[in-house]
Amino acid sequence: MITSRATWRNQPAIAGVARLFRDKPLIPLLILLAALVAAFAIVRPGADFPGFIAAQIRTAIPLAILAGCQTLVMLTGGIDLSVAATGSMAGFVAASLYTGPNSLLLAIGVALGFAALIGAINGLGVGVFRVHPLIMTLGLGLVILGAANAYQLQVVRTRSGVPPELRWLGSATEATFFPDSLLVFVPVAIFIIVMLRGTGFGRLLYAVGDNPIAARLSGVKSWHVLLVLYVISALLAALAGFLVSGLTNVASVTLVNPRLLPSVAAAVIGGTSIFGGRGGFAGTIVGALILTVADSLLSTLGYPEAARQVLFGSIIVAVAAFYARLTTES
């Protein structure tokens, strides 16, 4: 028997849950996160719980920043598939240029400069030349990967690897429960949340994603908005790349690639619509934590990486379909 939309609306329990997900998505997301943490505590009763929490936060922070890139771009109805390549490039360039403490700012500055250039190219391609965001960012991501591989072959000098400052920032923990990477993430989170909720640029992102025709008729120059947006996304991806290289003590041209699909999943789980015009970063943060804890739980239960990738892909499809139906119902 096929359940119609009217039947769904006439079932109070289902309609109530649907309204909760639509109007206050943080509540069910936090409940799910707590359930996953409790499940891990049951599976590993003798584990160091404060250490586990710190490790999950430390691992989730780069993912949350990458998912923040997706959140910002998805608000305009797009997607940024170049964030993983940009983050990997930034981490590798910083490590290759680092020769000592005096070179740290130069290494990071050059990496951020390349990231800003990547973002500008994405913004011009999407905003001016009207290339679909998926095609533009996917294609540019491949270009970045090829260029980074070529650069890697040219770097024959031995360097000192990942800068120790980045290793400390990405992997160190204070007082067994405070990851030092929060020193980067908290300002980034405040920046994104304030930008979305309290600035004209944030309102323009929602407007362009919700109704681009109305935004254009009201005088909004969408290509200006998209240019700035993709530059911000690329710079945030570079920061995530620095943290990933510090967390893993590895710098490679594909280091961040495994986090691309989870970054999209975290944004979708957090309530950001892939159709644009709806979403926020607070839900994305919880979505990144949910995926990180779920990944740890599956690893503890012995599930391989392939099974976890299947899970992330299934989550994107299922949650996107669910939120799309909620949008239609509302």
HELIX and SHEET records of a PDB file:
HELIX    1   1 ARG A    5  ASN A   10  1                                   6    
HELIX    2   2 PRO A   12  ASP A   23  1                                  12    
HELIX    3   3 LEU A   26  VAL A   43  1                                  18    
HELIX    4   4 PHE A   49  MET A   74  1                                  26    
HELIX    5   5 VAL A   83  LEU A   97  1                                  15    
HELIX    6   6 PRO A  101  SER A  103  5                                   3    
HELIX    7   7 LEU A  104  GLY A  127  1                                  24    
HELIX    8   8 PRO A  133  GLN A  154  1                                  22    
HELIX    9   9 PRO A  164  SER A  171  1                                   8    
HELIX   10  10 LEU A  182  GLY A  198  1                                  17    
HELIX   11  11 GLY A  200  ASP A  210  1                                  11    
HELIX   12  12 PRO A  212  LEU A  217  1                                   6    
HELIX   13  13 SER A  222  THR A  248  1                                  27    
HELIX   14  14 ASN A  257  ARG A  259  5                                   3    
HELIX   15  15 LEU A  260  ILE A  269  1                                  10    
HELIX   16  16 PHE A  281  THR A  300  1                                  20    
HELIX   17  17 GLU A  305  GLU A  329  1                                  25    
SHEET    1   A 2 THR A 173  GLU A 174  0                                        
SHEET    2   A 2 PHE A 178  PRO A 179 -1                                        
END                                                                             
